[in-house]
Amino acid sequence: MSHPDLLPLPLSDDALDALEEILVSDVVPEDCMTLEMLDGFFAGLLLSPWPIARERWLPAVWSAYDEADFGSGVAVQRAIQLVLAYYNEVATMLGRDREDGRWEPFCFAADVGGEKLGIGDEWIDGFTQGLELWPENWWEGLDVAAVAAAQDALRQIVAQWDGDDADAADDETRLGWLEAAGEAVNAVFLRWRALDLPAPQPIMLDTPPSSVHEPGRNEPCPCGSGKKYKKCCGAE
């Protein structure tokens, strides 16, 4: 029986480089999230006052569509282990004191198809995708004032990138948006904790990323589709 394993947190530069390399490689679908988008996605996801099951969010990492076309099974396992480890990092760093290594948005200016994206564009895209996975009627049973404050904070985060002059904003302005977004995310996270709502828990990794193996044909596919491996990423 294997013992659950967690990568050291925060992730090392080598682990982050490996994750970034996998996310832009041929191992994963072409519309897989980038590292910046993944960071925003996890921030939006983990801000939910109620836990969101891994089976619900993991497929969205790989593809915006229903099906994901992966490479080899071992490569899939490696990608998933690193994605889950990054989820654990964000989950454990949200709401910390600055001195403790509090989470801050990750971003870089990207070049996609010859078109340079503005700083924070991919982060906010991932963030809104994370918010869309919140449970329906998530506010039920919660303090009305806390819900209103959270909704206002979330609207302010997204509004910066939705403004008519957003495309013309310079890098310094956009970095200011991201800094404000980070403050708001941490504040909402702590607001839920003040209501005694359970904090999201890190996901235990069944095998260390260095010991991945190809799953059996009748085992659930590790990509999170819910299908057997032989009917999904292991299909010939």
Buried (B, 14 or more C-beta within 10 A) or exposed (E): EEEEBBBEBBBEEEBBEBBBEBBEEEBBBEEBBBBBBBBBBBBBBBBBBBBBEEEEBBBBBBBEEEEBBBBEBEBBBBBBBBBBBBBBBBBBBBBBEEEEEBBBBBBEBBEEEEEEBBBBBBBBBBBBBBBEBBEEEBBEEBBEEBBEBBEEBBEEBBEBBEEEEBEEBEEEBBBBBBEBBBBBBBEBBEBBEEEEBEBBEBBEBBBBBEEBEBBEEEEBBBBBBEBBBBEBBBEE
